Amino acid sequence: MNKLKISGLIASLVILASCNNAPAIAYINPNKLMQGYHGATAQHDIFQAKAKAWQQRVDSLSIELQALSTAPALAN
């Protein structure tokens, strides 16, 4: 939904810019636009926490896999 609002805002800006008789070139910095959005900071923090948890899980699974690959094979 938020991306839809941002896309609508960008489309509106393009339409407004095209109404002018003189040719105009506009540059929109999407990073700055997202940083200015009131909910972006909180969502970024939530994502960073999830990413950190995912990385910790990957690290623990990697250590576990390395331990299993270096463990001596059991004799049958």
QUIZI-V416010 format. One record per helix or strand. SS is the DSSP state (~ for helix, > for strand). FROM is the first residue (numbers start at 0). TO is the last residue. Records with the same first field share a line. If there is no record, write none. Layout:
SS->FROM-TO, FROM-TO
This chain:
~->1-18, 29-35, 39-69
